[in-house]
Amino acid sequence: MKVKEKRWIRFRIHLVGLCLFLGLGVVLARAYQLQVIQKDRLGGIARNGYIWNVKLPPERGTIYDRERHELAVSIKVKSLYAHPKQVKGKDKTARSLSKILGLKRTDIRKRLNSSSPFVWIRRKIPPKQAKQVDQLKLPGVGLTTETQRYYPGRDIAAHVIGFAGQDNQGLEGLERKYDSVLRGPQHKLVLMRDALGRVFSMSRPAESDQGLRHLVLTIDKDIQYRAQAALRAAVKKTGGKAGHCLVVDPRTGEILAMAVVPEFNPNTFRKHKPYHWRNRIVTDCFEPGSTIKAFLLSAALEESAISLDDAVNCEGGRYAIGGSIVHDTHDYDVLSAAEVVVKSSNIGAIKIGCKLGYGRFYDYLASFGFGSATGIDLPGERKGFIRPPKKARLIDQATHYFGQGMTVTSLQLAMAMAAIANGGKLMRPYVVKSIVDSSGNVLHEGRPKVVRRVISSQTSHEVAHTLQRVTEEEGTAPKAAIAGFSAAGKTGTAQKVDPKTRAYSKSKYVAAFVGFTPVVNPRLVILVVVDEPKGVAYGGVVAAPVFSEVGRWCLTHMRVNPQSLMAAKEMEVTSTAPAVASGPPAATDVRAETKKGSLPDFRGLGMREVLARGRSLGLDVVLVGTGLAVKQHPRPGGPLQRIGKVEVTFRPPG
């Protein structure tokens, strides 16, 4: 073989080898690209060919009241799905499911014709329907377990709790505010398919090890129920449009009850209108009317602009100011500053306000929390409105002194009254007592927080005892009195603005009463508002009875002893300046008369106190009726040595 031919053969061998080497290099490079560089992307594409993921709503933590009664829980329910490619006899299947589920056959048929390998037919169906579907054994149709939010108390505290949607997402109330806290770990429904799209495996792995977290509220379920029942009855009786009842512990700022009418059932929230869901206690603003006089008096006393005994000329019920005429309900002439509040004179309030000065009054209103959010842990809170001094005309200032031309929320009003009740401290309100895990460990604890001191304890004491007279016969709210307990508060009856005429309506009012009980060492602040009551619209007639009913029940529920309260009152009167109240005789009056050897005046006392005092004097006491003592025989003042028996008649207050 010639040398030239050998070289040619050698060249062809090298050329073929080089081509094989280059081909192998391309294959290795491509393999590296597919298996290393693009591994994740291509793996995802491959998995999508045989795995189908369906996200399921996460389970939510439980919401409890302060005594660990369940208010919102997650329950297991069945959801119906289908694999359209595996369904045989789609018309027959749609017809069978339609009869059980109550859905249109055409809608079910449309879903069964889907090109998707998985479709929901209906989620979260009742157990009875789930059992009926399961008994049919329909090919391509299956049931899986999901969680659904359930509210065992139905409308109890519904406006506080709110509700969750189809996918267990918080939509209103605490469910929305604390959605990230209550939301548990995400789950998936994983479907594995063969080449023909047939499902052959399912599982439900959790993506997170995070456990459930639960809310413990300050709400007392029993107090909440009672407040709702009393409010509901009052709104119905008066023909009102709506109403609120708020119960607060003035010492801590804890919300014990938050009742709103109209009510709704969060289990079927879609059947109610959106305005039914609204928590009007934090979202609605209204003119406070004469309730603001309690805070006007507080500011005036704190600034020493007046004293309780100062005479105020109420001008016979008619007063010209700022080009307008202000009228009183009654034609008062001269009243003391205390009587201006007790009898609720608008003209008297203007006179006190002028002595104080609008600038200082505005500062005190702001200090009491009006015009700013309270910071409560609920969504949708509004601030209300107070006209700044620079923008307030003389007539604007005058109307602010008796609660018109400004707006507040029910929550602001209640917390401001709590500041008077607790010795002058404005507290931050809250409804979540703690956040706990599934083992009961406290992850976060809500604690009382003093926002600021508004007035001194001495001013608080003077105002409290002035407001006590409001609930007595001389005041505007004797119907707010609570048998066996002392109570204080202020009425308000404010005209509403007609949105069409933009003037005050002559037929639409907001009737309110806000107060606290007992007067010494208060345990409760209760606010009652009835919107647009028909007929008599006075707060002392419409709202005060609800305060009395709820207060009496709550104090009994909380095991507050009326006798111990009387003893506390005696200590208070002995250790402080004489009280300004001039109503039913206090226990000290009874003792004073006893020392003189005369029969004491039992009028105004509760049955237990009358029995205790009478028997301690060796008297045979006969009780007639119930409530507070209104009459006795023999009359008070007679010599004790000649009296062996006394008959005392009682009557419910109001």
C-alpha positions as CSV (number, residue, x, y, z in Angstrom):
1,M,0.0,0.0,0.0
2,K,1.3,3.3,-1.0
3,V,2.2,5.9,1.6
4,K,-0.3,8.3,0.2
5,E,-3.2,5.8,0.7
6,K,-2.1,5.1,4.3
7,R,-2.1,8.8,5.1
8,W,-5.7,9.1,3.7
9,I,-6.9,6.2,5.7
10,R,-5.3,7.6,8.9
11,F,-6.9,11.0,8.2
12,R,-10.3,9.5,7.8
13,I,-9.9,7.6,11.1
14,H,-8.9,10.7,12.9
15,L,-11.8,12.6,11.3
16,V,-14.3,10.0,12.4
17,G,-12.8,10.0,15.9
18,L,-13.0,13.7,16.1
19,C,-16.6,13.7,15.0
20,L,-17.4,11.0,17.6
21,F,-15.6,13.0,20.2
22,L,-17.4,16.2,19.3
23,G,-20.8,14.4,19.2
24,L,-20.1,12.9,22.6
25,G,-19.1,16.4,23.9
26,V,-22.4,17.8,22.7
27,V,-24.3,15.0,24.3
28,L,-22.5,15.5,27.6
29,A,-23.0,19.3,27.5
30,R,-26.7,18.9,26.8
31,A,-27.0,16.3,29.5
32,Y,-25.3,18.7,31.9
33,Q,-27.6,21.5,30.8
34,L,-30.8,19.4,31.3
35,Q,-29.8,17.6,34.4
36,V,-27.9,20.3,36.3
37,I,-28.6,23.8,35.0
38,Q,-32.3,23.3,34.1
39,K,-33.0,20.6,36.6
40,D,-35.6,22.5,38.7
41,R,-37.5,24.0,35.8
42,L,-37.7,20.8,33.8
43,G,-38.5,18.8,37.0
44,G,-41.5,21.2,37.6
45,I,-42.7,20.6,34.0
46,A,-42.4,16.9,34.5
47,R,-44.3,17.0,37.8
48,N,-47.0,19.1,36.3
49,G,-47.6,16.3,33.8
50,Y,-48.6,13.8,36.5
51,I,-49.1,15.9,39.7
52,W,-52.0,18.3,40.2
53,N,-52.0,20.6,43.3
54,V,-55.1,22.1,44.8
55,K,-54.7,24.5,47.7
56,L,-57.1,23.9,50.6
57,P,-58.1,26.6,53.1
58,P,-56.0,26.5,56.2
59,E,-57.5,25.7,59.6
60,R,-58.0,28.7,61.8
61,G,-57.4,29.1,65.5
62,T,-60.3,29.2,68.0
63,I,-61.7,32.4,69.5
64,Y,-62.7,32.2,73.2
65,D,-64.4,34.5,75.6
66,R,-62.7,35.4,78.9
67,E,-63.9,32.2,80.5
68,R,-62.7,30.1,77.6
69,H,-66.2,29.5,76.1
70,E,-65.8,28.9,72.4
71,L,-67.1,31.8,70.2
72,A,-65.5,30.7,66.9
73,V,-64.2,27.3,66.0
74,S,-63.1,25.3,62.9
75,I,-65.0,22.1,62.1
76,K,-64.4,19.3,59.6
77,V,-66.7,19.3,56.6
78,K,-66.8,17.5,53.3
79,S,-66.3,19.1,49.9
80,L,-67.4,17.5,46.6
81,Y,-65.0,17.3,43.6
82,A,-64.8,15.5,40.3
83,H,-62.2,14.3,37.7
84,P,-64.1,15.1,34.5
85,K,-62.1,12.6,32.3
86,Q,-63.1,9.7,34.7
87,V,-66.8,10.6,34.9
88,K,-69.0,8.1,33.1
89,G,-72.5,9.1,32.1
90,K,-72.1,12.8,32.7
91,D,-75.8,13.6,32.2
92,K,-76.9,11.0,34.6
93,T,-74.2,12.1,37.1
94,A,-75.2,15.7,36.8
95,R,-78.9,14.8,37.3
96,S,-78.2,12.7,40.4
97,L,-76.0,15.4,42.0
98,S,-78.5,18.1,41.2
99,K,-81.2,16.4,43.2
100,I,-79.0,16.0,46.2
101,L,-77.2,19.4,46.2
102,G,-80.0,21.6,44.9
103,L,-77.8,23.0,42.1
104,K,-78.9,23.4,38.5
105,R,-78.1,20.4,36.4
106,T,-76.7,22.5,33.6
107,D,-74.2,24.1,36.0
108,I,-73.0,20.7,37.2
109,R,-72.9,19.4,33.6
110,K,-70.7,22.4,32.5
111,R,-68.2,21.6,35.2
112,L,-68.1,17.9,34.3
113,N,-67.3,18.9,30.7
114,S,-64.2,20.9,31.8
115,S,-60.8,20.1,30.3
116,S,-59.2,20.4,33.7
117,P,-58.3,17.1,35.4
118,F,-59.9,18.4,38.7
119,V,-63.0,20.6,39.4
120,W,-64.9,21.5,42.5
121,I,-68.6,20.6,42.3
122,R,-69.6,22.1,45.7
123,R,-67.5,22.9,48.7
124,K,-68.4,22.5,52.4
125,I,-71.6,20.6,52.0
126,P,-73.8,19.4,54.9
127,P,-73.1,16.0,56.4
128,K,-76.4,14.6,55.1
129,Q,-75.7,15.6,51.5
130,A,-72.1,14.2,51.8
131,K,-73.5,10.8,53.0
132,Q,-76.0,10.7,50.1
133,V,-73.3,11.5,47.5
134,D,-71.0,8.9,49.0
135,Q,-73.7,6.2,48.8
136,L,-74.1,6.8,45.0
137,K,-70.5,5.6,44.3
138,L,-70.3,7.7,41.2
139,P,-67.1,7.1,39.1
140,G,-64.8,10.2,38.9
141,V,-66.6,11.9,41.8
142,G,-65.1,12.1,45.3
143,L,-65.2,13.8,48.7
144,T,-62.4,15.4,50.6
145,T,-62.2,16.9,54.1
146,E,-61.9,20.6,54.6
147,T,-62.3,22.9,57.6
148,Q,-65.1,25.5,57.9
149,R,-65.6,28.3,60.4
150,Y,-68.5,27.9,62.8
151,Y,-69.9,30.3,65.4
152,P,-71.7,28.3,68.1
153,G,-73.2,31.4,69.7
154,R,-74.6,32.6,66.4
155,D,-75.3,36.3,66.8
156,I,-73.5,36.5,70.2
157,A,-70.7,39.1,69.8
158,A,-71.0,38.7,66.0
159,H,-70.0,42.3,65.4
160,V,-66.8,41.9,67.5
161,I,-65.8,38.5,66.1
162,G,-66.8,39.1,62.5
163,F,-66.6,36.2,60.1
164,A,-64.4,34.3,57.7
165,G,-65.0,33.6,54.0
166,Q,-65.2,30.4,51.9
167,D,-61.4,30.0,51.9
168,N,-61.2,30.6,55.6
169,Q,-59.9,34.1,55.1
170,G,-60.9,36.8,57.7
171,L,-63.4,39.3,56.3
172,E,-64.8,41.3,59.2
173,G,-64.1,42.0,62.9
174,L,-61.4,40.2,64.8
175,E,-61.3,37.5,62.1
176,R,-60.0,40.1,59.8
177,K,-57.9,42.1,62.2
178,Y,-56.1,39.0,63.5
179,D,-56.2,37.0,60.2
180,S,-52.4,36.4,60.1
181,V,-52.5,35.2,63.8
182,L,-55.5,32.8,63.4
183,R,-54.5,31.4,60.0
184,G,-52.9,28.0,60.4
185,P,-50.5,26.1,58.1
186,Q,-51.4,25.8,54.4
187,H,-52.5,22.4,53.1
188,K,-52.6,21.0,49.6
189,L,-54.6,18.3,47.9
190,V,-52.1,16.5,45.7
191,L,-53.4,14.3,42.8
192,M,-51.1,12.0,40.9
193,R,-52.1,11.0,37.3
194,D,-51.0,8.4,34.8
195,A,-50.4,9.1,31.1
196,L,-54.2,9.0,30.4
197,G,-54.9,11.6,33.1
198,R,-56.4,9.1,35.5
199,V,-55.8,9.9,39.2
200,F,-54.1,7.0,41.1
201,S,-52.9,8.7,44.3
202,M,-53.9,11.5,46.7
203,S,-52.3,13.0,49.8
204,R,-52.5,16.1,51.9
205,P,-49.1,17.3,53.1
206,A,-48.7,20.3,55.3
207,E,-46.2,22.9,54.1
208,S,-45.4,24.3,57.6
209,D,-45.0,23.0,61.1
210,Q,-46.5,26.1,62.6
211,G,-49.2,25.2,65.1
212,L,-52.5,26.9,65.6
213,R,-52.8,30.1,67.6
214,H,-56.0,31.1,69.5
215,L,-57.5,34.3,70.8
216,V,-58.9,34.8,74.3
217,L,-61.1,37.8,74.5
218,T,-62.1,40.2,77.3
219,I,-65.7,39.6,76.3
220,D,-67.9,37.8,78.8
221,K,-70.3,35.6,76.9
222,D,-73.1,35.9,79.5
223,I,-72.8,39.7,79.8
224,Q,-72.8,39.9,76.0
225,Y,-76.0,37.9,75.8
226,R,-77.7,39.9,78.4
227,A,-76.7,43.2,76.8
228,Q,-77.9,42.1,73.4
229,A,-81.2,40.9,74.7
230,A,-81.9,44.1,76.6
231,L,-80.8,46.3,73.7
232,R,-82.9,44.2,71.2
233,A,-86.0,44.6,73.3
234,A,-85.5,48.4,73.8
235,V,-85.0,49.0,70.0
236,K,-88.1,46.9,69.2
237,K,-90.2,48.6,71.9
238,T,-89.2,52.1,70.8
239,G,-89.3,51.4,67.1
240,G,-85.7,52.5,66.8
241,K,-83.6,52.1,63.6
242,A,-80.6,50.8,65.4
243,G,-78.8,50.7,68.8
244,H,-75.6,50.0,70.7
245,C,-74.8,48.8,74.2
246,L,-71.2,48.8,75.4
247,V,-70.0,47.4,78.8
248,V,-66.5,48.3,79.9
249,D,-64.4,47.7,83.0
250,P,-63.3,51.3,83.8
251,R,-60.3,50.1,85.9
252,T,-58.6,48.2,83.0
253,G,-60.3,49.3,79.7
254,E,-61.4,45.7,79.1
255,I,-64.5,45.4,76.9
256,L,-67.0,43.0,78.6
257,A,-69.8,43.3,76.0
258,M,-70.3,45.1,72.7
259,A,-73.9,44.7,71.5
260,V,-75.2,46.1,68.2
261,V,-78.7,46.1,66.6
262,P,-79.4,45.2,63.8
263,E,-77.9,41.8,64.6
264,F,-76.7,39.1,62.2
265,N,-75.6,35.4,62.2
266,P,-72.0,35.0,61.0
267,N,-72.7,31.4,60.0
268,T,-75.0,32.8,57.3
269,F,-73.5,36.2,56.9
270,R,-74.3,36.3,53.1
271,K,-78.0,36.3,53.9
272,H,-77.6,39.7,55.7
273,K,-76.9,43.1,54.2
274,P,-73.5,44.7,54.6
275,Y,-74.9,47.4,57.0
276,H,-75.9,44.5,59.3
277,W,-72.2,43.5,59.6
278,R,-71.0,47.0,60.7
279,N,-69.8,47.4,64.3
280,R,-71.5,50.8,64.8
281,I,-69.8,51.2,68.2
282,V,-66.5,52.0,66.5
283,T,-67.6,52.9,62.9
284,D,-70.5,55.3,63.5
285,C,-70.3,58.9,64.6
286,F,-73.1,60.9,66.1
287,E,-73.6,64.1,68.1
288,P,-73.3,63.3,71.8
289,G,-75.9,65.9,72.9
290,S,-76.1,66.5,76.7
291,T,-73.8,63.6,77.6
292,I,-70.9,66.1,76.8
293,K,-72.0,68.2,79.8
294,A,-70.3,65.7,82.1
295,F,-67.0,66.5,80.5
296,L,-67.7,70.2,80.4
297,L,-68.3,70.1,84.2
298,S,-65.1,68.1,84.7
299,A,-63.0,70.6,82.7
300,A,-64.6,73.6,84.5
301,L,-64.0,72.1,88.0
302,E,-60.4,71.0,87.1
303,E,-59.6,74.5,85.9
304,S,-61.3,76.1,88.9
305,A,-63.5,78.1,86.5
306,I,-66.5,77.3,88.7
307,S,-67.5,75.4,91.8
308,L,-70.5,73.1,92.1
309,D,-72.4,75.6,94.2
310,D,-71.9,78.6,91.8
311,A,-75.2,80.1,90.7
312,V,-75.8,80.0,86.9
313,N,-78.5,82.2,85.4
314,C,-80.4,80.1,82.8
315,E,-82.3,83.1,81.5
316,G,-85.8,81.6,81.9
317,G,-85.2,79.0,79.2
318,R,-84.3,81.4,76.3
319,Y,-80.9,82.8,75.5
320,A,-79.6,84.7,72.5
321,I,-76.0,84.1,71.4
322,G,-74.1,84.4,68.1
323,G,-77.2,85.6,66.3
324,S,-79.2,82.5,67.3
325,I,-81.7,81.7,70.1
326,V,-80.9,78.7,72.4
327,H,-83.9,77.1,74.2
328,D,-84.0,74.8,77.2
329,T,-86.6,72.1,77.6
330,H,-87.7,73.7,80.9
331,D,-87.8,77.5,81.8
332,Y,-85.0,77.4,84.4
333,D,-84.0,80.7,86.1
334,V,-81.1,80.3,88.4
335,L,-79.5,76.9,89.0
336,S,-76.3,75.8,90.7
337,A,-73.5,74.5,88.4
338,A,-74.2,71.0,89.6
339,E,-78.0,71.4,88.9
340,V,-77.1,72.6,85.3
341,V,-75.8,69.0,84.7
342,V,-78.4,67.2,86.8
343,K,-81.3,68.9,85.1
344,S,-79.4,69.2,81.7
345,S,-79.8,72.9,81.0
346,N,-78.3,73.9,77.6
347,I,-78.2,77.5,78.5
348,G,-76.5,76.7,81.8
349,A,-73.9,74.7,79.9
350,I,-73.2,77.7,77.6
351,K,-72.7,79.9,80.7
352,I,-70.3,77.4,82.3
353,G,-68.5,77.0,78.9
354,C,-68.0,80.7,78.6
355,K,-66.4,80.9,82.0
356,L,-64.1,78.0,81.1
357,G,-63.3,79.3,77.6
358,Y,-63.6,77.3,74.4
359,G,-59.9,76.8,73.9
360,R,-59.5,75.1,77.2
361,F,-62.7,73.1,76.7
362,Y,-61.4,71.9,73.3
363,D,-58.1,70.8,75.0
364,Y,-60.0,68.8,77.6
365,L,-62.2,67.2,75.0
366,A,-59.1,66.1,73.2
367,S,-57.6,64.9,76.4
368,F,-60.7,62.8,77.1
369,G,-60.1,61.1,73.8
370,F,-62.6,62.9,71.5
371,G,-61.5,63.6,68.0
372,S,-58.9,60.8,67.9
373,A,-59.0,57.0,67.7
374,T,-58.9,55.0,70.9
375,G,-56.5,52.4,69.5
376,I,-58.9,49.5,70.1
377,D,-57.8,46.3,68.4
378,L,-60.8,46.3,66.0
379,P,-60.9,47.4,62.4
380,G,-62.8,50.4,61.0
381,E,-62.5,52.8,64.0
382,R,-63.4,56.4,63.3
383,K,-62.1,59.5,65.0
384,G,-65.2,61.8,65.2
385,F,-64.9,65.6,64.9
386,I,-64.4,68.5,67.2
387,R,-64.2,72.0,65.7
388,P,-60.8,73.6,66.4
389,P,-60.9,77.0,68.2
390,K,-59.6,78.9,65.2
391,K,-62.5,77.7,63.1
392,A,-65.2,77.9,65.7
393,R,-67.7,80.8,65.5
394,L,-69.4,82.0,68.6
395,I,-72.5,79.9,67.9
396,D,-70.3,76.8,67.1
397,Q,-68.7,77.2,70.5
398,A,-72.0,77.5,72.2
399,T,-73.5,74.4,70.6
400,H,-70.3,72.4,71.4
401,Y,-70.9,73.1,75.1
402,F,-74.1,71.1,75.0
403,G,-72.9,68.5,72.5
404,Q,-74.1,69.7,69.1
405,G,-71.9,70.5,66.1
406,M,-69.4,67.8,67.1
407,T,-69.4,64.0,66.6
408,V,-68.1,61.1,68.7
409,T,-68.2,57.3,68.6
410,S,-69.9,55.3,71.3
411,L,-66.5,53.8,72.2
412,Q,-65.0,57.3,72.8
413,L,-67.9,58.3,74.9
414,A,-67.7,55.2,77.1
415,M,-64.0,55.5,77.6
416,A,-64.3,59.2,78.5
417,M,-66.9,58.3,81.1
418,A,-64.6,55.6,82.4
419,A,-62.0,58.2,83.0
420,I,-64.4,60.0,85.3
421,A,-65.4,56.7,87.0
422,N,-61.8,55.5,87.7
423,G,-60.4,58.6,89.2
424,G,-59.4,60.6,86.1
425,K,-57.3,58.2,84.0
426,L,-58.1,57.6,80.3
427,M,-57.6,53.9,79.6
428,R,-56.9,52.3,76.2
429,P,-59.8,49.9,75.4
430,Y,-59.0,46.4,74.2
431,V,-60.9,43.1,73.4
432,V,-58.1,40.6,73.0
433,K,-57.0,39.4,76.4
434,S,-54.3,37.0,75.1
435,I,-53.0,35.0,72.2
436,V,-52.2,31.4,73.1
437,D,-50.8,28.3,71.3
438,S,-52.4,24.9,71.2
439,S,-50.6,23.9,74.5
440,G,-52.1,26.9,76.3
441,N,-48.8,28.9,76.4
442,V,-49.4,32.6,76.3
443,L,-47.7,34.2,73.2
444,H,-49.0,37.7,73.8
445,E,-51.0,39.2,76.6
446,G,-53.1,42.3,76.4
447,R,-52.6,44.5,79.5
448,P,-54.3,47.7,80.8
449,K,-52.7,50.8,79.5
450,V,-53.2,54.3,80.9
451,V,-53.2,56.7,78.0
452,R,-53.0,59.8,80.2
453,R,-54.4,61.4,83.3
454,V,-57.2,63.8,82.3
455,I,-58.5,65.1,85.6
456,S,-57.6,64.8,89.3
457,S,-59.1,62.2,91.6
458,Q,-60.8,65.0,93.5
459,T,-62.5,66.4,90.4
460,S,-63.4,62.9,89.4
461,H,-65.0,62.4,92.8
462,E,-67.0,65.6,92.6
463,V,-68.3,64.9,89.1
464,A,-69.2,61.3,90.0
465,H,-71.4,62.4,92.9
466,T,-73.0,65.1,90.7
467,L,-73.8,62.5,88.1
468,Q,-75.3,60.3,90.7
469,R,-78.0,62.9,91.2
470,V,-78.9,62.4,87.5
471,T,-80.2,58.9,88.3
472,E,-82.3,60.1,91.2
473,E,-85.7,61.7,91.2
474,E,-84.4,65.2,90.7
475,G,-82.4,64.2,87.6
476,T,-83.2,63.4,84.0
477,A,-82.6,59.6,84.4
478,P,-84.3,58.1,87.5
479,K,-85.0,55.1,85.3
480,A,-81.3,54.4,85.3
481,A,-81.3,53.7,89.1
482,I,-80.3,50.2,90.1
483,A,-82.0,48.7,93.1
484,G,-79.4,48.1,95.9
485,F,-76.6,49.8,94.0
486,S,-75.5,53.4,93.4
487,A,-75.3,54.6,89.8
488,A,-74.2,57.7,88.1
489,G,-74.4,58.9,84.5
490,K,-75.6,61.4,82.0
491,T,-78.4,61.4,79.4
492,G,-78.2,62.8,75.9
493,T,-80.9,63.5,73.3
494,A,-79.4,64.9,70.1
495,Q,-81.2,65.9,66.9
496,K,-79.9,64.2,63.8
497,V,-79.0,66.2,60.7
498,D,-81.4,65.5,57.7
499,P,-79.1,64.6,54.8
500,K,-81.6,66.1,52.3
501,T,-82.1,69.5,54.0
502,R,-78.8,69.6,55.8
503,A,-80.6,71.0,58.8
504,Y,-81.5,69.4,62.1
505,S,-84.5,67.1,61.8
506,K,-87.5,67.6,64.0
507,S,-88.4,63.9,64.1
508,K,-85.1,62.0,64.1
509,Y,-83.1,61.8,67.3
510,V,-80.3,59.8,69.0
511,A,-81.2,58.9,72.6
512,A,-78.3,58.0,74.8
513,F,-77.3,57.3,78.4
514,V,-73.7,56.6,79.6
515,G,-72.9,55.9,83.2
516,F,-71.2,53.7,85.7
517,T,-72.0,51.6,88.7
518,P,-71.4,51.6,91.7
519,V,-70.4,55.2,92.2
520,V,-67.7,54.2,94.7
521,N,-65.2,51.7,93.3
522,P,-67.0,51.5,89.9
523,R,-67.0,48.0,88.3
524,L,-68.9,48.8,85.1
525,V,-69.3,51.6,82.6
526,I,-72.4,51.0,80.4
527,L,-73.3,53.0,77.4
528,V,-76.7,52.7,75.6
529,V,-77.6,54.4,72.4
530,V,-80.9,54.1,70.5
531,D,-80.9,55.6,67.0
532,E,-84.2,57.2,65.8
533,P,-86.6,56.0,68.5
534,K,-90.2,56.8,67.7
535,G,-92.5,58.7,70.1
536,V,-90.7,59.9,73.2
537,A,-87.0,60.2,72.3
538,Y,-85.4,61.3,75.6
539,G,-82.3,59.4,76.6
540,G,-83.6,59.2,80.2
541,V,-86.7,57.4,79.0
542,V,-85.4,55.3,76.1
543,A,-81.8,54.4,77.0
544,A,-81.6,54.6,80.8
545,P,-83.8,51.6,81.5
546,V,-81.4,49.4,79.5
547,F,-78.5,50.7,81.6
548,S,-80.5,49.7,84.7
549,E,-81.4,46.3,83.5
550,V,-77.9,45.4,82.2
551,G,-76.2,46.9,85.2
552,R,-78.3,45.1,87.7
553,W,-77.8,41.7,86.0
554,C,-74.1,42.2,85.5
555,L,-73.4,43.2,89.1
556,T,-75.2,40.1,90.3
557,H,-73.4,38.0,87.7
558,M,-70.1,39.4,88.9
559,R,-71.1,38.7,92.6
560,V,-70.8,42.3,93.7
561,N,-72.4,42.5,97.1
562,P,-74.8,45.5,97.7
563,Q,-74.0,45.5,101.4
564,S,-70.3,45.8,100.9
565,L,-71.0,48.7,98.6
566,M,-73.0,50.5,101.3
567,A,-70.1,50.0,103.7
568,A,-67.7,51.4,101.0
569,K,-70.0,54.4,100.6
570,E,-69.9,55.1,104.3
571,M,-66.1,55.0,104.3
572,E,-66.0,57.3,101.2
573,V,-68.3,59.9,102.8
574,T,-66.4,59.8,106.1
575,S,-62.9,60.1,104.5
576,T,-63.7,62.8,102.0
577,A,-65.5,66.1,101.7
578,P,-69.3,66.0,102.1
579,A,-71.0,64.7,99.0
580,V,-72.9,67.1,96.8
581,A,-75.7,64.6,96.1
582,S,-79.0,65.4,97.8
583,G,-81.1,62.4,97.1
584,P,-82.2,59.4,99.2
585,P,-80.5,59.3,102.6
586,A,-77.2,57.6,102.9
587,A,-76.3,55.0,105.5
588,T,-74.5,57.7,107.5
589,D,-77.8,59.6,107.8
590,V,-79.4,56.5,109.2
591,R,-76.7,56.1,111.8
592,A,-76.9,59.8,112.7
593,E,-80.6,59.6,113.4
594,T,-80.1,56.4,115.4
595,K,-77.7,58.1,117.7
596,K,-80.4,60.7,118.5
597,G,-82.8,57.9,119.5
598,S,-85.2,58.5,116.7
599,L,-86.5,56.2,113.9
600,P,-84.2,56.5,110.9
601,D,-85.4,57.3,107.4
602,F,-85.1,54.1,105.3
603,R,-86.3,55.7,102.0
604,G,-83.9,55.1,99.1
605,L,-82.3,52.0,100.7
606,G,-82.4,48.5,99.4
607,M,-84.2,45.6,101.1
608,R,-81.1,44.1,102.6
609,E,-79.9,47.3,104.0
610,V,-83.3,48.1,105.6
611,L,-83.4,44.6,107.1
612,A,-79.9,44.9,108.5
613,R,-80.4,48.4,109.9
614,G,-83.9,47.7,111.3
615,R,-82.9,44.4,113.1
616,S,-79.8,46.0,114.5
617,L,-82.2,48.5,116.3
618,G,-84.3,45.6,117.6
619,L,-87.2,46.5,115.2
620,D,-89.6,44.0,113.7
621,V,-89.3,44.9,110.0
622,V,-92.1,44.2,107.5
623,L,-91.1,44.4,103.8
624,V,-93.7,45.2,101.1
625,G,-92.9,45.1,97.4
626,T,-89.5,45.0,95.8
627,G,-86.9,47.6,94.7
628,L,-86.0,50.6,96.7
629,A,-87.7,51.9,99.9
630,V,-90.2,54.6,99.0
631,K,-92.4,54.8,102.1
632,Q,-92.4,53.7,105.8
633,H,-94.8,53.5,108.7
634,P,-94.3,54.9,111.3
635,R,-92.7,57.9,109.7
636,P,-89.0,58.6,110.4
637,G,-88.1,60.7,113.4
638,G,-90.3,59.1,116.0
639,P,-88.7,57.9,119.3
640,L,-87.3,54.4,119.0
641,Q,-88.3,53.4,122.5
642,R,-92.0,53.6,121.5
643,I,-91.6,51.8,118.2
644,G,-91.4,48.0,118.0
645,K,-92.5,47.4,114.4
646,V,-91.9,49.3,111.1
647,E,-93.5,48.6,107.7
648,V,-91.4,49.6,104.7
649,T,-92.8,49.8,101.2
650,F,-90.5,49.2,98.2
651,R,-91.0,50.0,94.5
652,P,-88.7,49.3,91.5
653,P,-86.9,52.5,90.4
654,G,-88.4,54.5,87.5
